[in-house]
Amino acid sequence: MIIEIKNVSKKFKKTEVLKNVSMTLSEGTIYGFVGHNGSGKTVLLKLICAFLEPSSGEILFDGENIIKNNKFPPSTRALIERPTFISELTGEENLELLANIEKKVGTEEIELTLKKVGLIEDKDKLYYKFSLGMKQKLGIAQVLMEDPKIIILDEPFNGLDEESTKNIRNLLLEEKKKNKLIILATHIKEDMELLCDEIYKFNDGVVTKEEKEEIIKTEEEMEVI
């Protein structure tokens, strides 16, 4: 699977949030999107997922413009901004509800995914009783459970403790070995260092490809300041 982003711009009224962005993303790679809040990272993720339409330019999945053809991205799952589930259902019931849409997985796969993200012991707890970290892990489970080819995660480690963060990082590295295309929006230096193969920096809608070592060095200098 290859995603080609060609000269994509996005405007909201008169504000241009993304400016003529181009990049090619390939399977077997983890891409890091970095930049301050409001720099356009989340907007591009939504464009890739077809939640929004570009003001100009095009996004191709293996050569096909899915938005123009009124399709959704193939084999793509995403966690963008805060995960939202039904409060009065358990974690497992929420995943079962989502799984019933395409009927690709059943209880066995769902429980295996809950175990992987560290939620199997809480699978029968009602969602409204979940902590922030548990909600985040359920959102990640929803992304992983149907074994998609493209994984998109927006600040996935928000609310996770150190042990859970390490576990999810290892899961993503295992997904990469399965030749997945993974996009990770993050501001955490360790994510860039440990996970990302290529890094794109967002600065007020302008996107540039950065050397991994240079961007990590810059983040370290900012921490010192």
N, CA, C and O of each residue as an XYZ file, in Angstrom:
900
protein
N       0.837     -1.197      0.000
C       0.000      0.000      0.000
C       0.877      1.255      0.000
O       1.804      1.371      0.801
N       0.580      2.179     -0.892
C       1.277      3.454     -0.970
C       0.261      4.587     -0.938
O      -0.732      4.561     -1.665
N       0.514      5.580     -0.091
C      -0.309      6.783     -0.060
C       0.501      7.919     -0.670
O       1.603      8.223     -0.215
N      -0.059      8.547     -1.712
C       0.581      9.701     -2.332
C      -0.232     10.949     -2.015
O      -1.409     11.043     -2.361
N       0.403     11.891     -1.361
C      -0.229     13.181     -1.050
C       0.389     14.198     -1.997
O       1.582     14.490     -1.914
N      -0.434     14.739     -2.904
C       0.069     15.565     -3.987
C      -0.481     16.986     -3.902
O      -1.661     17.229     -4.152
N       0.400     17.913     -3.546
C       0.076     19.345     -3.558
C      -1.242     19.657     -2.834
O      -2.091     20.390     -3.343
N      -1.388     19.084     -1.642
C      -2.635     19.223     -0.888
C      -2.624     20.505     -0.051
O      -1.685     20.771      0.700
N      -3.679     21.280     -0.200
C      -3.913     22.449      0.644
C      -5.296     22.324      1.264
O      -6.194     21.704      0.693
N      -5.456     22.926      2.445
C      -6.755     22.915      3.106
C      -7.017     24.271      3.739
O      -6.215     24.776      4.524
N      -8.158     24.849      3.380
C      -8.572     26.133      3.935
C      -9.865     25.969      4.714
O     -10.751     25.212      4.318
N      -9.965     26.686      5.824
C     -11.211     26.832      6.553
C     -11.557     28.311      6.498
O     -10.926     29.138      7.157
N     -12.579     28.633      5.692
C     -12.894     30.023      5.368
C     -11.661     30.668      4.721
O     -11.252     30.235      3.644
N     -11.070     31.669      5.333
C      -9.918     32.331      4.721
C      -8.583     31.860      5.293
O      -7.521     32.317      4.869
N      -8.646     30.945      6.255
C      -7.421     30.478      6.898
C      -6.905     29.221      6.202
O      -7.610     28.215      6.122
N      -5.667     29.283      5.698
C      -5.049     28.140      5.046
C      -4.278     27.339      6.082
O      -3.234     27.776      6.567
N      -4.797     26.169      6.417
C      -4.227     25.347      7.479
C      -3.101     24.460      6.954
O      -2.137     24.195      7.671
N      -3.216     24.004      5.717
C      -2.155     23.243      5.054
C      -1.854     23.901      3.716
O      -2.756     24.335      2.999
N      -0.563     23.967      3.396
C      -0.145     24.725      2.216
C       0.687     23.844      1.279
O       1.878     23.624      1.500
N       0.030     23.351      0.236
C       0.723     22.661     -0.858
C       1.621     21.525     -0.339
O       2.820     21.493     -0.618
N       1.031     20.608      0.407
C       1.777     19.510      1.038
C       1.900     18.336      0.073
O       0.924     17.929     -0.558
N       3.107     17.802     -0.031
C       3.341     16.612     -0.858
C       4.237     15.635     -0.099
O       5.212     16.040      0.534
N       3.900     14.353     -0.165
C       4.737     13.292      0.408
C       4.240     11.950     -0.107
O       3.093     11.820     -0.533
N       5.117     10.960     -0.063
C       4.745      9.599     -0.428
C       5.035      8.686      0.753
O       6.148      8.665      1.277
N       4.017      7.929      1.168
C       4.118      7.069      2.343
C       3.963      5.615      1.916
O       3.041      5.269      1.177
N       4.882      4.758      2.393
C       4.910      3.366      1.944
C       4.760      2.403      3.120
O       5.021      2.760      4.269
N       4.340      1.192      2.816
C       4.146      0.174      3.845
C       5.487     -0.247      4.445
O       6.542     -0.051      3.842
N       5.425     -0.825      5.635
C       6.626     -1.261      6.324
C       7.405     -0.133      6.957
O       8.592     -0.276      7.249
N       6.737      0.997      7.171
C       7.403      2.204      7.665
C       6.535      2.900      8.695
O       5.311      2.934      8.563
N       7.170      3.461      9.730
C       6.470      4.304     10.701
C       6.875      5.753     10.439
O       8.053      6.106     10.493
N       5.880      6.572     10.156
C       6.111      7.987      9.872
C       5.721      8.832     11.079
O       4.657      8.630     11.664
N       6.571      9.766     11.446
C       6.281     10.671     12.538
C       5.872     12.043     12.012
O       6.595     12.649     11.221
N       4.719     12.532     12.449
C       4.277     13.898     12.158
C       4.495     14.707     13.430
O       3.890     14.412     14.461
N       5.348     15.718     13.370
C       5.653     16.508     14.560
C       5.392     17.980     14.281
O       5.443     18.430     13.136
N       5.112     18.723     15.349
C       4.828     20.146     15.225
C       3.932     20.593     16.358
O       3.296     19.774     17.021
N       3.885     21.902     16.580
C       3.098     22.429     17.696
C       1.601     22.295     17.425
O       1.198     22.062     16.285
N       0.782     22.440     18.451
C      -0.671     22.386     18.294
C      -1.122     23.448     17.296
O      -0.691     24.599     17.357
N      -1.991     23.045     16.382
C      -2.483     23.981     15.376
C      -1.623     24.074     14.135
O      -1.891     24.897     13.259
N      -0.584     23.239     14.041
C       0.331     23.316     12.893
C      -0.187     22.573     11.663
O       0.387     22.693     10.580
N      -1.278     21.801     11.823
C      -1.882     21.117     10.682
C      -1.777     19.606     10.695
O      -2.269     18.951      9.776
N      -1.139     19.027     11.726
C      -0.953     17.567     11.776
C      -2.291     16.831     11.740
O      -2.511     15.954     10.904
N      -3.168     17.201     12.651
C      -4.446     16.496     12.768
C      -5.299     16.706     11.524
O      -6.011     15.794     11.103
N      -5.237     17.887     10.937
C      -6.002     18.150      9.713
C      -5.554     17.210      8.596
O      -6.390     16.666      7.874
N      -4.245     17.014      8.448
C      -3.772     16.102      7.403
C      -4.195     14.671      7.694
O      -4.560     13.938      6.776
N      -4.152     14.267      8.949
C      -4.624     12.923      9.302
C      -6.093     12.753      8.906
O      -6.472     11.710      8.373
N      -6.905     13.752      9.157
C      -8.330     13.680      8.797
C      -8.520     13.650      7.293
O      -9.437     12.993      6.800
N      -7.667     14.353      6.552
C      -7.737     14.326      5.094
C      -7.390     12.930      4.575
O      -8.052     12.419      3.672
N      -6.351     12.314      5.146
C      -5.960     10.966      4.732
C      -7.086      9.975      4.992
O      -7.300      9.050      4.209
N      -7.803     10.170      6.089
C      -8.910      9.277      6.458
C     -10.210      9.601      5.725
O     -11.212      8.907      5.897
N     -10.192     10.662      4.904
C     -11.370     11.109      4.163
C     -12.466     11.667      5.075
O     -13.636     11.707      4.695
N     -12.081     12.094      6.273
C     -13.022     12.800      7.136
C     -13.223     14.234      6.645
O     -14.254     14.852      6.910
N     -12.231     14.751      5.928
C     -12.286     16.069      5.305
C     -11.865     15.935      3.847
O     -11.232     14.950      3.465
N     -12.221     16.935      3.031
C     -11.778     16.976      1.644
C     -10.749     18.079      1.461
O     -10.889     19.149      2.053
N      -9.714     17.845      0.651
C      -8.739     18.900      0.397
C      -9.381     20.076     -0.340
O     -10.311     19.894     -1.125
N      -8.878     21.278     -0.080
C      -9.311     22.438     -0.855
C      -8.708     22.377     -2.254
O      -9.307     22.844     -3.223
N      -7.511     21.794     -2.345
C      -6.870     21.543     -3.635
C      -5.880     20.397     -3.459
O      -5.505     20.049     -2.339
N      -5.464     19.818     -4.583
C      -4.571     18.671     -4.527
C      -5.346     17.372     -4.404
O      -6.576     17.371     -4.432
N      -4.620     16.261     -4.269
C      -5.272     14.963     -4.191
C      -4.473     13.997     -3.323
O      -3.265     14.144     -3.139
N      -5.189     13.003     -2.795
C      -4.584     11.944     -1.984
C      -4.929     10.615     -2.639
O      -6.101     10.276     -2.807
N      -3.897      9.869     -3.003
C      -4.080      8.624     -3.743
C      -3.684      7.428     -2.891
O      -2.651      7.444     -2.222
N      -4.510      6.396     -2.922
C      -4.208      5.119     -2.276
C      -3.950      4.109     -3.390
O      -4.869      3.711     -4.105
N      -2.684      3.696     -3.529
C      -2.290      2.826     -4.644
C      -2.808      3.372     -5.970
O      -3.306      2.628     -6.815
N      -2.681      4.683     -6.133
C      -3.031      5.337     -7.391
C      -4.470      5.784     -7.521
O      -4.818      6.439     -8.504
N      -5.330      5.447     -6.547
C      -6.744      5.795     -6.658
C      -7.083      6.977     -5.744
O      -6.725      6.992     -4.567
N      -7.773      7.954     -6.305
C      -8.278      9.098     -5.542
C      -9.597      8.685     -4.904
O     -10.655      8.766     -5.529
N      -9.522      8.241     -3.652
C     -10.707      7.658     -3.025
C     -11.790      8.699     -2.744
O     -12.978      8.384     -2.805
N     -11.396      9.922     -2.441
C     -12.393     10.964     -2.158
C     -13.164     11.301     -3.428
O     -14.390     11.412     -3.406
N     -12.446     11.464     -4.528
C     -13.089     11.768     -5.811
C     -14.046     10.666     -6.208
O     -15.083     10.927     -6.817
N     -13.703      9.429     -5.864
C     -14.531      8.274     -6.226
C     -15.528      7.888     -5.134
O     -16.139      6.821     -5.179
N     -15.680      8.792     -4.138
C     -16.659      8.589     -3.059
C     -16.451      7.274     -2.312
O     -17.404      6.551     -2.018
N     -15.182      6.980     -2.009
C     -14.847      5.787     -1.251
C     -14.130      6.171      0.035
O     -13.647      7.293      0.190
N     -14.073      5.206      0.956
C     -13.289      5.378      2.166
C     -11.929      4.713      1.965
O     -11.810      3.788      1.162
N     -10.904      5.170      2.683
C      -9.573      4.579      2.523
C      -9.604      3.082      2.787
O     -10.212      2.647      3.765
N      -8.959      2.278      1.935
C      -8.978      0.823      2.120
C      -8.133      0.386      3.300
O      -7.023      0.878      3.501
N      -8.672     -0.550      4.085
C      -7.958     -1.185      5.198
C      -7.223     -0.166      6.065
O      -6.035     -0.311      6.353
N      -7.953      0.858      6.470
C      -7.380      1.946      7.271
C      -8.176      2.111      8.562
O      -9.406      2.142      8.543
N      -7.463      2.217      9.685
C      -8.103      2.501     10.960
C      -7.327      3.612     11.646
O      -6.106      3.704     11.520
N      -8.052      4.457     12.377
C      -7.411      5.644     12.946
C      -7.941      5.962     14.333
O      -9.102      5.707     14.655
N      -7.061      6.524     15.137
C      -7.425      7.113     16.422
C      -6.978      8.565     16.361
O      -5.790      8.867     16.475
N      -7.944      9.460     16.180
C      -7.653     10.884     16.030
C      -8.374     11.650     17.130
O      -9.582     11.511     17.323
N      -7.592     12.471     17.855
C      -8.111     13.207     19.004
C      -8.634     12.218     20.046
O      -8.113     11.106     20.138
N      -9.630     12.582     20.820
C     -10.047     11.713     21.933
C     -10.941     10.586     21.459
O     -11.870     10.816     20.684
N     -10.670      9.346     21.920
C     -11.553      8.239     21.548
C     -12.934      8.419     22.162
O     -13.063      8.914     23.282
N     -13.961      8.018     21.430
C     -15.339      8.147     21.907
C     -16.047      6.804     21.782
O     -16.073      6.199     20.710
N     -16.613      6.351     22.882
C     -17.356      5.099     22.896
C     -18.665      5.305     23.656
O     -18.920      6.386     24.187
N     -19.487      4.264     23.705
C     -20.784      4.350     24.390
C     -20.590      4.087     25.873
O     -20.103      3.027     26.267
N     -20.977      5.067     26.701
C     -20.690      5.049     28.140
C     -21.259      3.836     28.860
O     -20.611      3.291     29.754
N     -22.461      3.406     28.485
C     -23.151      2.363     29.236
C     -22.819      0.953     28.763
O     -23.393     -0.017     29.257
N     -21.898      0.831     27.811
C     -21.443     -0.489     27.378
C     -20.070     -0.774     27.966
O     -19.337      0.148     28.321
N     -19.725     -2.045     28.067
C     -18.390     -2.414     28.534
C     -17.381     -2.158     27.412
O     -17.750     -1.900     26.267
N     -16.105     -2.238     27.772
C     -15.077     -2.093     26.751
C     -15.226     -3.125     25.648
O     -15.147     -2.792     24.466
N     -15.443     -4.387     26.032
C     -15.590     -5.450     25.030
C     -16.845     -5.251     24.189
O     -16.818     -5.468     22.978
N     -17.940     -4.843     24.814
C     -19.181     -4.623     24.061
C     -19.024     -3.498     23.043
O     -19.576     -3.575     21.946
N     -18.281     -2.460     23.396
C     -18.031     -1.379     22.442
C     -17.282     -1.892     21.224
O     -17.620     -1.548     20.091
N     -16.261     -2.715     21.455
C     -15.509     -3.255     20.328
C     -16.356     -4.221     19.499
O     -16.242     -4.249     18.274
N     -17.193     -4.999     20.151
C     -18.079     -5.912     19.430
C     -19.039     -5.141     18.528
O     -19.327     -5.561     17.407
N     -19.532     -4.007     19.030
C     -20.443     -3.173     18.246
C     -19.753     -2.675     16.974
O     -20.344     -2.691     15.894
N     -18.508     -2.238     17.108
C     -17.756     -1.762     15.946
C     -17.407     -2.915     15.001
O     -17.448     -2.766     13.780
N     -17.066     -4.056     15.582
C     -16.690     -5.212     14.759
C     -17.861     -5.717     13.923
O     -17.655     -6.290     12.853
N     -19.080     -5.511     14.396
C     -20.268     -5.976     13.678
C     -20.514     -5.221     12.383
O     -21.291     -5.676     11.544
N     -19.866     -4.080     12.206
C     -20.077     -3.287     10.986
C     -19.558     -4.048      9.772
O     -20.258     -4.175      8.767
N     -18.330     -4.553      9.866
C     -17.748     -5.264      8.725
C     -17.621     -6.766      8.955
O     -17.339     -7.523      8.026
N     -17.833     -7.189     10.197
C     -17.834     -8.617     10.547
C     -16.542     -9.332     10.114
O     -16.581    -10.456      9.613
N     -15.417     -8.668     10.315
C     -14.124     -9.267     10.000
C     -13.565    -10.069     11.165
O     -12.801    -11.014     10.967
N     -13.949     -9.688     12.386
C     -13.413    -10.353     13.574
C     -14.542    -10.675     14.544
O     -15.621    -10.084     14.493
N     -14.260    -11.631     15.431
C     -15.232    -12.024     16.435
C     -14.660    -11.871     17.836
O     -13.670    -11.169     18.044
N     -15.296    -12.536     18.790
C     -14.914    -12.406     20.194
C     -13.465    -12.812     20.442
O     -12.774    -12.173     21.236
N     -13.000    -13.855     19.779
C     -11.634    -14.337     20.002
C     -10.607    -13.261     19.638
O      -9.680    -13.000     20.404
N     -10.776    -12.639     18.465
C      -9.835    -11.603     18.037
C      -9.932    -10.359     18.915
O      -8.922     -9.726     19.225
N     -11.138    -10.020     19.308
C     -11.331     -8.845     20.164
C     -10.639     -9.038     21.502
O      -9.938     -8.144     21.975
N     -10.830    -10.203     22.118
C     -10.213    -10.447     23.426
C      -8.689    -10.552     23.316
O      -7.973    -10.151     24.234
N      -8.195    -11.083     22.209
C      -6.757    -11.126     21.998
C      -6.188     -9.710     21.908
O      -5.117     -9.432     22.449
N      -6.901     -8.822     21.230
C      -6.446     -7.430     21.116
C      -6.508     -6.732     22.466
O      -5.599     -5.977     22.812
N      -7.561     -6.969     23.230
C      -7.663     -6.381     24.570
C      -6.504     -6.844     25.445
O      -5.967     -6.074     26.242
N      -6.127     -8.103     25.286
C      -4.983     -8.618     26.050
C      -3.701     -7.913     25.631
O      -2.879     -7.563     26.478
N      -3.526     -7.704     24.333
C      -2.316     -7.061     23.824
C      -2.148     -5.645     24.369
O      -1.037     -5.236     24.708
N      -3.251     -4.894     24.455
C      -3.151     -3.502     24.912
C      -3.223     -3.374     26.433
O      -3.084     -2.276     26.972
N      -3.440     -4.497     27.128
C      -3.460     -4.471     28.584
C      -4.812     -4.156     29.200
O      -4.889     -3.559     30.274
N      -5.896     -4.565     28.506
C      -7.244     -4.268     29.005
C      -8.078     -5.517     29.268
O      -9.256     -5.401     29.605
N      -7.505     -6.698     29.124
C      -8.322     -7.905     29.213
C      -8.980     -8.046     30.584
O     -10.102     -8.544     30.678
N      -8.310     -7.620     31.634
C      -8.891     -7.738     32.970
C     -10.024     -6.731     33.199
O     -10.806     -6.878     34.139
N     -10.109     -5.729     32.355
C     -11.157     -4.702     32.494
C     -12.203     -4.799     31.387
O     -12.978     -3.860     31.201
N     -12.246     -5.895     30.657
C     -13.115     -5.982     29.492
C     -14.600     -5.890     29.831
O     -15.405     -5.508     28.981
N     -14.972     -6.237     31.070
C     -16.375     -6.205     31.468
C     -16.738     -4.946     32.255
O     -17.862     -4.821     32.742
N     -15.805     -4.027     32.379
C     -16.076     -2.764     33.076
C     -16.781     -1.802     32.139
O     -16.441     -1.722     30.958
N     -17.767     -1.069     32.657
C     -18.480     -0.099     31.833
C     -17.544      1.044     31.435
O     -16.690      1.470     32.213
N     -17.725      1.522     30.215
C     -16.803      2.518     29.668
C     -16.751      3.792     30.503
O     -15.691      4.405     30.630
N     -17.888      4.198     31.075
C     -17.885      5.455     31.831
C     -17.039      5.356     33.109
O     -16.728      6.371     33.733
N     -16.673      4.138     33.490
C     -15.817      3.948     34.659
C     -14.334      3.860     34.279
O     -13.473      3.718     35.147
N     -14.051      3.945     32.997
C     -12.668      3.852     32.535
C     -11.891      5.108     32.911
O     -12.432      6.214     32.905
N     -10.611      4.921     33.238
C      -9.700      6.052     33.406
C      -9.306      6.578     32.026
O      -9.614      5.963     31.005
N      -8.622      7.721     32.011
C      -8.160      8.286     30.743
C      -7.261      7.301     30.006
O      -7.398      7.114     28.797
N      -6.339      6.670     30.735
C      -5.442      5.712     30.104
C      -6.172      4.505     29.546
O      -5.819      4.015     28.474
N      -7.181      4.016     30.251
C      -7.963      2.877     29.774
C      -8.731      3.245     28.511
O      -8.830      2.443     27.582
N      -9.274      4.459     28.480
C      -9.982      4.918     27.276
C      -9.041      4.969     26.080
O      -9.410      4.604     24.964
N      -7.830      5.425     26.333
C      -6.848      5.513     25.257
C      -6.489      4.125     24.743
O      -6.380      3.914     23.535
N      -6.305      3.181     25.658
C      -5.968      1.817     25.254
C      -7.115      1.163     24.484
O      -6.874      0.391     23.556
N      -8.351      1.462     24.859
C      -9.488      0.913     24.122
C      -9.523      1.506     22.708
O      -9.848      0.809     21.747
N      -9.188      2.786     22.588
C      -9.114      3.402     21.268
C      -8.058      2.748     20.394
O      -8.273      2.544     19.199
N      -6.925      2.422     20.982
C      -5.857      1.747     20.234
C      -6.288      0.331     19.865
O      -5.988     -0.145     18.770
N      -6.993     -0.347     20.777
C      -7.509     -1.685     20.485
C      -8.467     -1.648     19.298
O      -8.444     -2.540     18.451
N      -9.295     -0.632     19.239
C     -10.240     -0.481     18.129
C      -9.500     -0.346     16.802
O      -9.956     -0.854     15.778
N      -8.362      0.338     16.821
C      -7.559      0.502     15.607
C      -6.929     -0.820     15.179
O      -6.891     -1.129     13.988
N      -6.442     -1.593     16.127
C      -5.658     -2.784     15.811
C      -6.475     -4.042     15.560
O      -5.996     -4.949     14.879
N      -7.696     -4.126     16.090
C      -8.370     -5.420     16.187
C      -8.677     -6.069     14.835
O      -8.737     -7.296     14.753
N      -8.874     -5.280     13.774
C      -9.223     -5.857     12.476
C      -8.013     -5.988     11.547
O      -8.163     -6.222     10.348
N      -6.813     -5.834     12.117
C      -5.567     -6.047     11.387
C      -5.488     -5.205     10.104
O      -5.279     -5.755      9.023
N      -5.652     -3.872     10.214
C      -5.637     -3.022      9.020
C      -4.230     -2.888      8.450
O      -3.239     -3.118      9.143
N      -4.162     -2.509      7.166
C      -2.868     -2.288      6.529
C      -2.306     -0.905      6.864
O      -1.094     -0.693      6.849
N      -3.206      0.024      7.166
C      -2.788      1.394      7.477
C      -3.280      1.756      8.872
O      -4.469      1.635      9.168
N      -2.365      2.201      9.727
C      -2.667      2.560     11.113
C      -2.318      4.026     11.315
O      -1.190      4.447     11.056
N      -3.304      4.806     11.784
C      -3.101      6.242     11.989
C      -3.411      6.574     13.443
O      -4.518      6.323     13.921
N      -2.434      7.138     14.141
C      -2.587      7.422     15.566
C      -2.170      8.855     15.862
O      -1.066      9.282     15.523
N      -3.070      9.583     16.497
C      -2.839     10.983     16.847
C      -2.559     11.069     18.344
O      -3.474     10.921     19.153
N      -1.301     11.307     18.720
C      -0.888     11.381     20.125
C      -1.407     10.172     20.921
O      -2.144     10.350     21.891
N      -1.036      8.960     20.527
C      -1.635      7.763     21.118
C      -1.251      7.490     22.564
O      -1.912      6.695     23.232
N      -0.195      8.133     23.065
C       0.274      7.809     24.418
C      -0.256      8.761     25.480
O       0.166      8.696     26.635
N      -1.181      9.647     25.103
C      -1.799     10.545     26.083
C      -2.495      9.738     27.178
O      -3.324      8.876     26.887
N      -2.162     10.016     28.421
C      -2.833      9.367     29.541
C      -2.289      8.005     29.912
O      -2.769      7.394     30.867
N      -1.291      7.506     29.179
C      -0.741      6.182     29.474
C       0.424      6.280     30.452
O       1.233      7.205     30.376
N       0.501      5.323     31.368
C       1.649      5.279     32.269
C       2.855      4.713     31.525
O       2.747      4.296     30.372
N       3.994      4.705     32.193
C       5.249      4.315     31.541
C       5.209      2.879     31.023
O       5.663      2.608     29.912
N       4.669      1.960     31.821
C       4.613      0.557     31.415
C       3.702      0.362     30.216
O       4.034     -0.386     29.296
N       2.544      1.037     30.220
C       1.605      0.921     29.105
C       2.183      1.531     27.833
O       2.001      0.997     26.739
N       2.883      2.656     27.988
C       3.518      3.294     26.836
C       4.529      2.362     26.195
O       4.571      2.227     24.973
N       5.345      1.719     27.021
C       6.343      0.780     26.506
C       5.670     -0.376     25.782
O       6.142     -0.808     24.730
N       4.580     -0.876     26.329
C       3.863     -1.986     25.719
C       3.286     -1.597     24.352
O       3.410     -2.357     23.391
N       2.665     -0.430     24.261
C       2.068      0.006     22.995
C       3.150      0.283     21.960
O       2.964     -0.022     20.782
N       4.265      0.848     22.374
C       5.376      1.050     21.434
C       5.832     -0.284     20.848
O       6.065     -0.391     19.644
N       5.957     -1.293     21.698
C       6.371     -2.614     21.221
C       5.331     -3.201     20.260
O       5.683     -3.853     19.277
N       4.047     -2.963     20.555
C       2.988     -3.426     19.657
C       3.115     -2.791     18.276
O       2.955     -3.465     17.257
N       3.403     -1.489     18.249
C       3.527     -0.794     16.968
C       4.737     -1.302     16.177
O       4.683     -1.408     14.952
N       5.802     -1.608     16.870
C       6.974     -2.161     16.188
C       6.664     -3.548     15.623
O       7.167     -3.909     14.559
N       5.844     -4.320     16.323
C       5.424     -5.621     15.814
C       4.531     -5.455     14.586
O       4.623     -6.232     13.636
N       3.652     -4.424     14.610
C       2.797     -4.159     13.455
C       3.632     -3.756     12.239
O       3.326     -4.148     11.113
N       4.663     -2.990     12.468
C       5.557     -2.595     11.377
C       6.188     -3.826     10.723
O       6.327     -3.873      9.501
N       6.568     -4.816     11.524
C       7.170     -6.047     10.984
C       6.199     -6.785     10.069
O       6.619     -7.567      9.216
N       4.895     -6.535     10.246
C       3.880     -7.155      9.400
C       3.608     -6.317      8.152
O       2.597     -6.493      7.471
N       4.536     -5.401      7.869
C       4.502     -4.581      6.652
C       3.346     -3.576      6.652
O       2.771     -3.278      5.605
N       3.017     -3.061      7.833
C       1.980     -2.052      7.932
C       2.539     -0.653      7.619
O       3.732     -0.396      7.782
N       1.674      0.218      7.180
C       2.001      1.635      7.013
C       1.427      2.350      8.236
O       0.213      2.361      8.438
N       2.291      2.942      9.043
C       1.873      3.540     10.312
C       2.224      5.023     10.322
O       3.355      5.409     10.030
N       1.240      5.845     10.661
C       1.452      7.290     10.800
C       1.192      7.658     12.252
O       0.146      7.332     12.814
N       2.152      8.339     12.844
C       2.097      8.662     14.264
C       2.320     10.158     14.457
O       3.417     10.658     14.207
N       1.294     10.872     14.896
C       1.464     12.275     15.252
C       1.871     12.341     16.719
O       1.174     11.809     17.583
N       2.990     12.987     16.999
C       3.502     12.991     18.364
C       4.349     14.226     18.631
O       4.859     14.858     17.705
N       4.490     14.556     19.892
C       5.426     15.613     20.298
C       6.481     15.044     21.246
O       7.297     15.783     21.797
N       6.454     13.721     21.429
C       7.328     13.073     22.405
C       8.626     12.619     21.739
O       8.604     11.854     20.775
N       9.741     13.091     22.255
C      11.056     12.805     21.669
C      11.318     11.300     21.592
O      11.860     10.818     20.597
N      10.936     10.554     22.635
C      11.211      9.117     22.656
C      10.434      8.390     21.558
O      10.916      7.395     21.017
N       9.247      8.874     21.228
C       8.487      8.261     20.133
C       9.243      8.412     18.825
O       9.365      7.459     18.056
N       9.751      9.614     18.576
C      10.504      9.862     17.343
C      11.738      8.962     17.293
O      12.056      8.374     16.260
N      12.416      8.871     18.421
C      13.679      8.142     18.477
C      13.483      6.641     18.366
O      14.225      5.968     17.651
N      12.478      6.107     19.076
C      12.312      4.660     19.170
C      11.426      4.066     18.084
O      11.563      2.890     17.748
N      10.515      4.871     17.530
C       9.519      4.327     16.620
C       9.655      4.787     15.172
O       9.503      3.988     14.248
N       9.937      6.054     14.976
C       9.772      6.642     13.643
C      10.965      6.382     12.723
O      12.124      6.536     13.108
N      10.638      5.984     11.495
C      11.656      5.815     10.458
C      11.881      7.119      9.692
O      13.011      7.455      9.340
N      10.801      7.842      9.441
C      10.874      9.124      8.751
C      10.030     10.140      9.502
O       8.998      9.796     10.078
N      10.468     11.382      9.492
C       9.786     12.422     10.258
C       9.463     13.610      9.363
O      10.306     14.092      8.606
N       8.219     14.070      9.470
C       7.783     15.275      8.776
C       7.409     16.325      9.814
O       6.634     16.067     10.735
N       7.967     17.496      9.646
C       7.713     18.590     10.582
C       6.687     19.553     10.003
O       6.785     19.978      8.852
N       5.693     19.887     10.837
C       4.626     20.808     10.458
C       4.881     22.152     11.133
O       5.094     22.226     12.343
N       4.855     23.198     10.337
C       5.059     24.543     10.871
C       4.087     25.494     10.180
O       4.345     25.967      9.073
N       2.966     25.767     10.848
C       1.945     26.673     10.311
C       1.521     26.284      8.899
O       1.429     27.129      8.008
N       1.265     24.991      8.711
C       0.732     24.508      7.440
C       1.767     24.104      6.423
O       1.429     23.474      5.421
N       3.018     24.448      6.651
C       4.097     24.047      5.753
C       4.739     22.774      6.311
O       5.067     22.705      7.496
N       4.915     21.779      5.455
C       5.428     20.481      5.903
C       6.756     20.191      5.208
O       6.866     20.264      3.984
N       7.761     19.861      6.021
C       9.079     19.538      5.483
C       9.562     18.209      6.060
O       9.315     17.899      7.225
N      10.251     17.434      5.230
C      10.852     16.187      5.711
C      12.147     16.522      6.428
O      12.975     17.266      5.903
N      12.327     15.977      7.627
C      13.473     16.307      8.463
C      14.336     15.067      8.715
O      13.836     13.943      8.752
N      15.622     15.292      8.885
C      16.497     14.212      9.317
C      16.157     13.850     10.763
O      16.017     14.730     11.613
N      16.028     12.567     11.030
C      15.615     12.101     12.349
C      16.548     12.610     13.444
O      16.089     13.080     14.486
N      17.838     12.518     13.212
C      18.808     12.929     14.233
C      18.700     14.419     14.535
O      18.843     14.835     15.685
N      18.448     15.223     13.506
C      18.369     16.670     13.689
C      17.125     17.070     14.467
O      17.193     17.942     15.333
N      15.993     16.447     14.171
C      14.756     16.811     14.849
C      14.805     16.392     16.316
O      14.287     17.100     17.180
N      15.429     15.236     16.606
C      15.569     14.785     17.994
C      16.500     15.730     18.750
O      16.235     16.076     19.901
N      17.584     16.145     18.105
C      18.520     17.084     18.720
C      17.827     18.400     19.044
O      18.060     18.984     20.102
N      16.979     18.865     18.141
C      16.242     20.109     18.367
C      15.308     19.972     19.549
O      15.202     20.882     20.371
N      14.625     18.832     19.640
C      13.717     18.614     20.766
C      14.479     18.588     22.079
O      14.005     19.122     23.082
N      15.651     17.975     22.084
C      16.472     17.930     23.304
C      16.895     19.336     23.714
O      16.889     19.661     24.901
N      17.259     20.168     22.754
C      17.658     21.538     23.049
C      16.495     22.341     23.604
O      16.680     23.169     24.496
N      15.295     22.100     23.081
C      14.112     22.806     23.574
C      13.815     22.421     25.006
O      13.382     23.263     25.793
N      14.042     21.143     25.368
C      13.819     20.693     26.738
C      14.772     21.393     27.705
O      14.391     21.759     28.817
N      16.022     21.574     27.261
C      17.011     22.245     28.105
C      16.613     23.701     28.355
O      16.733     24.213     29.468
N      16.130     24.360     27.280
C      15.695     25.758     27.420
C      14.506     25.839     28.365
O      13.990     26.928     28.616
